[in-house]
Amino acid sequence: MIKLTAIFDLEFDRMREEIRRRGARRILVQLPEGLKSKAPKIASIIEETGATVVISADPCYGACDLAINEAKSLSADLIIHYGHSELAVKSSDIPILYFEAKANVSIENAVKDAMKYLESLDNIGLTTTVQHVHKLSEAEDILRKAGKKVYVGHEPGLKYPGQVLGCDYRNAKIISNAVDAFLFIGGGIFHAVGVFLATMKPTIAADPFESKARRIDDYAKRVIAVRWADISEASRARRWGVIVGLKSGQMNIESALRIKGELEEAGREAILLALREITPDALMEFPSIEAYVNTACPRISFYEPKKFSKPVLTPREMRVALGKISWEDYLELGLL
Ligand code: SF4
């Protein structure tokens, strides 16, 4: 079995130095699901510095989810956040140390495997997650040597060129008109599907962990078909729930209030529901609600809709359901 500490750079030396330099005494650590198994190792390293460590066992899917309130209630004086880059979210009075967990894996074989899908295409857009941003120039070289023109977008607010988040594909959208297809570098297909949904361009996912590439267009088209079905069902709903996320970077009460107003103007009933984790079990407690609008993380609508017994729409999708935006315009704008 390959060790996660060998695959991902967990920067233990920097962690020790920063804890000592800051004189932190009680530290709350947040880890993404894929790194939670490293909690005992991380805890023992922090304890070597003389600080007390508490590991957050709650799910953590992004830097939108900083455990600021939890750290305050534990009287922690530092948050260590693994696996994501810093977002421009509300400021915290508890300092936050980010460790991005860059992947120490070669991208070469995965990118070379992707070439079979790119043969007839000249202009390629490159995207990736924070785990592989340091390898993007290597991917660019491989593509250029194969005669391709390579585009990498960099929009304000995103830390790295070419970086995408599950809810932010601006680095792909900004170059979309110039490219024939996108090459996404990273594990799984979640973000690659997002690139397709945001741009509607052919998208190849090159997975460095498996040294393989695949087209994700067919999967993404199935996601679009499910969105159409959910929007159609929601268009007939009388009673709606408007979800307000309680995570630090997901809360948007102003947007939720606007949406409630739009639903009521359209003759529907709407109530506001505040949640940290949006799960099927939590929503099942409201059987009379026929459809939801989610103002928090959009991944639920695009990647987990089948888990929910009622449609969970994004705000833009709600406007399609109310007839304010056409389905065609929605596709044209990009789903994300
Ligand atoms: S809102 Fe969702 S997609 Fe965006 S960073 Fe947070 S977890 Fe990721």
Boltz pocket constraint, residues with backbone or C-beta under 6 A from the ligand:
constraints:
  - pocket:
      binder: B
      contacts: [[A, 61], [A, 62], [A, 63], [A, 64], [A, 65], [A, 165], [A, 166], [A, 167], [A, 168], [A, 249], [A, 250], [A, 296], [A, 297], [A, 298], [A, 299]]
      max_distance: 6.0
